[in-house]
Amino acid sequence: MNRTTRTVLTIAVAVTLTATVATPPAAGAATGRAGGGTPSVIALPDGFQPEGIATAGRYAYLGSRATGAIYRADLIHGGGRQLSPPTGTPSLGIEVDHRGRLFVAGGTGGNARVLDSRTGAVLASYQFATAPTFVNDVILTERAAYFTDSHQPVLYRLPLGRNGALPPAGGFTTIPLTGDFAQVGTEINLNGIVRTPDRTGLIVVQSVTGSLFRVDPVTGAATRVAVPGHTFTNGDGLLLVGRTLYVVQNRLNQIAVVELNRAGTAGRLTGLITDPHFDVPTTVAAALGRLYLPNARFTTEPTETTPYTVVAVRP
């Protein structure tokens, strides 16, 4: 979703490692090289509190859960700049389309907005819900953007018209989840979301139970994804590459790697990825042959001077 000492990247297969967190570099600095000359750790502005990440070419776009600001980082040299100013509500999950538009989930604001990735201009805004709500993540298809709500058992569907036209402010649909999915109290429920490998359905993770569900994007019918012997505790952001699903397990400081069938109804755990620079990563995006993860540092008291980073690892 997603930094000058040499960094060693560790890939742990089928075993959980405890990450040792190095002191983050100063803002705009880069440490190590993840391969191909790109930095392995990229510093974000102090106090930024990143949550979501999306990548396009050499750039990563990150949202602040503290202020709603959007930051654009250059993955080649590690520099960056604020693209969009604070909004007063969070900016969580982010997706970018081929038209250069950023779709941003608004967390406790219960909303979403669409930005120009070049200028940061707001192209459209949508108010999905009021409290209790936590619009957490987003995935794009050819015809719609789908958003999860961690405090409601629903998806929000934002239809995209001909040539990707955005709908008016009220032009979204709320899709209740049925079937195997059951909301659990006021915990973080629905979180990361991706498409199935065959592109006919959606896969979501329920953080509080560690379960994956395949969801029909029309009816909302949810079926548990069978991954024998593994529960995705603290499951957060998801990334699908081919039939490989990457599940970020934030407080475990690891990524679970799952090989899915084409329909996304079942899979098997093929490995775990960890890195000594992980510090509660929330989600993941792919670029330049690497996986990029923002460190949310949920276990560190946030202040205006708390450092934050993005970490690059091999897939």
N, C-alpha and C positions, 0 to 999 in steps of 0.2 A: 502498500500500500505502500517513499518506503521508501578531513580527518586525517610527529613524523618519526615515530618509532616503528620498526618492522613488526607487523602483526602476523601471527600464525593463525590460520583458520583451521578449526577442528570440526570434523564431521564424525559424529558418533552414530553407529548403526545398531539399532535395537537395544540401546542402553541409554539411560538418562544420566547426563553429567551435570554437576553443579557448576554454574558459570562464575568465574572470577572477574569482577568488573574493574577495568582500568580507569584511571582518572581521565575524564574526557578532555579533549583539547579545547582551546579557546575558539570562540565563534569565528566561522569562516576558515578555520584551519582544517587540515586533513592529515590523517596518520596512515602509515603503511600503504600497501598496494594490494588490491584484491585480485590482481591479474590484469594484463593488458594495459598497465599503467594507471589504472583507476584507484583512487583511495579506498581503503577498507573501512575507515571510520570518518564520518563527516560531521563537523560541529554545526549545531543549530544555534540560534540566538539564545542567550541565557534566559531562563524563565519561560521558554516557549511552550512547554508541555505538549509535545506532539502526540497525535493519536492515529490519524489516517495517512496513507501515502498512495500516490499514483505516479506512474512514470510515462514519459513520452520522449523517445530519443535519448539525449544526454541529460534530461532534466527530471527531477523529482519534485512533486508538489505535495506539501505537507500542511495539515490543518492543526490549529491549536485548540485543545479542549478547554483552555483557560480563557482565551479571548475571542476565538473565532477567526483570528488572522490566518492568512494563507502565505506560506513561504515557499519560494522556488529555489531549489538547490541544484547546482551544476555538479553532476556526478563525475565529470572528468577532472576538474581542478578543485572541487570542494567548496567554492564560493557560493554566494546566494544573495537573495534580496527578498524583502517583503513584497508580495504581489498584490495582496488584498488586505485592507486594514481591519482592525478588530471590529466585531459586530456586537459584542456583549453577550452572545450565546456561543456554545461550542461549534467547532468545525471538526467533525469526526471522519467517517468513511468518505473517500474521494475516488471518483473514476473520471478518466479523461477520454473523450471520443476522438475520432479521426478528423473532426471539424475544429479541434482545438478548444472544446468546451469542457469545463470542470463541473461535475455534478457532486454536490457537497451535502452530506447528512448533517442535520443541525442539532443532534443530541436533545438536551432538555428543552430546547426551543420548539421541539415538535415540528420542525420545518425542514426545508431543503432549498438550496439556491443553485443557480447555474451561472458560472462565471466564464469570461473570456480568459483563456490561459495565457494570452499575450499581454493584455492590458489590466486584467483583474476586474474589469467592469462587470457589474451584475446584470445578467441578461434576463433573468426571471427568478421569481421567488414563489414558494408554495408552502402554505400552512396546513400540515397534515392533521395535527391533533393538538389538544391542550393537555395539561397535566392530568394523570400521570403519563408521561411519554418520554422516550429516549430514542430518537431516530439515530440509529447507530452506523449502518453500513449501506452500500449501494452497489449494484451491478447493472451493467448496460447490456441490452440485446439490440438487435436491429430495429425493433419496434417499440421498445420501452426501457425505462429505468425502473428498477425495483429496489425499494428501501426496506430495511428491517427496523422494527421498533422493539427494543429490549424490554419494555414495560407493558407491551400489548401483544397478544398473539395474532398479529396481522402483518401483512406486507402492504406497502403503498406502491401502486403502479402509476407511473407517469408516462403516458403514451407519447410516442414520437411520431409525428406526421410525415407526410411526403417530404423527402429531402431533409429529414431530421427535425422538422418544425416543432417548436416547443408549444405545449398547450397553454391556454389561459390559466390564470391563478387558481381557479377551482377545478381545473380539468384533470383531476387524478381520481383513481379508484382505490378504495380500501378493500383488501382481500383477507377475510378471516381464515386462519389456519384450522383445519379439521384433521380427522384421522388419528394418527399416532401421536401427534404433538399435543402436549398439555403444559399450560403455563404454570410456573412454580412461584408462588408468592410475589414478592416485590424484588426478587433477585434479578441479575442480568440474565435474561433468557435468550431470545433471538439476538444473534450477533453477526458474524461474517456470512457472506453470501456469494455464491458463484453459480455459473451455469453447469449443467451436466455435460459430460463429454460428447453426447450425441446432440446437445444444444436444444433438447426438447423440454427440459425441466430445469429446476433450480435446486441447489443444495445449500442448506443453512446449518449452522452449528448453534446449539443451545448451551451457553456457557455454564449455567448452573448444574446441568446434568452431564455435560461432556458428550452429548449425543449429536450425531449428524442425521439430518432428515432430507429426503428428496421431496420437493414440493411441486405440485402441478401449478404452473403459473396462471392458469385460468380459473380453476376451482379452489385452489388453496389446500387441496387434499395432501396431507403429509404422511410419508412412509419412512420409518426408521431405516437408515443405511446400515447394512450389516457389515461390521468390521470385527471379525472374531478376535477376542482376546485383548481388545483395546478400547478404552474410554478416553475421550479427549478433554480431560479435566482442564479447566481454565481456557477452553477453546475460544479463540478471538478471531482474528482476520483469516480469510481463506484466499488461496490462489490456485487456479487450475491451469496446468500446462499440459496439453494433450489429454492423457488419461491420468496424469499424476496430480494429486491434490496435496497441497501444502497447508497444514493446519497449525497456526501459531498458537502455542500454549503459553500465554503471557507470563504468569508468575512461576512457571516451571522453566522459563528461559530456554525453550526449545521449539523446534518445528517438527511435527510428526509428518512423515511422508507416506502417502497412501496411494496404492495403485487401484483405480476404480474400473469397474466394467463400463461399457459404453453408455448404458442407461443411467448409471450413477446410483444403482440400487444396492450395490455391494462392493466391497474392496478388501484389500489386505495391507497391513502395515509393512512397509519395506525398509524403514529406517527412521532415525531421528537425527536432526541437525542441531548442533549447539555451537556456541562460540564464547570465548572468555569475555568478550565485550558486550554480550547481551545483558541488559538491565531492565527486565520486564518489557520486552518488545510486544507491540500490540497487533501489528499486521504486516503484510509483506507484498512487495511488487517486484516484478522482474525487469531488468534492463542490463544491457551491455554484457550479457552472459552471466550475470550475478543476481542474487536475491537481496533486496534492500529492506531493512526493517527499522522503524523508528523505536527508540528506547523511551517508553512512557515513564519509567521509574516510579511506578505506583507506590513502592515501598520507601521512597525518599520524600521527606517533607518538601513540598514545592515552595520556592521563594522566587523573588525577582532575579536572583543571581544563580539559581540552580542551573548547572549545565545540562544540556541534552544533546544527543547524537543520533545519527543514522548509521547502522552497521551493514556492511556488505559481506555475504558469504557465498560459497559455491553451492549450486543446487545439487 
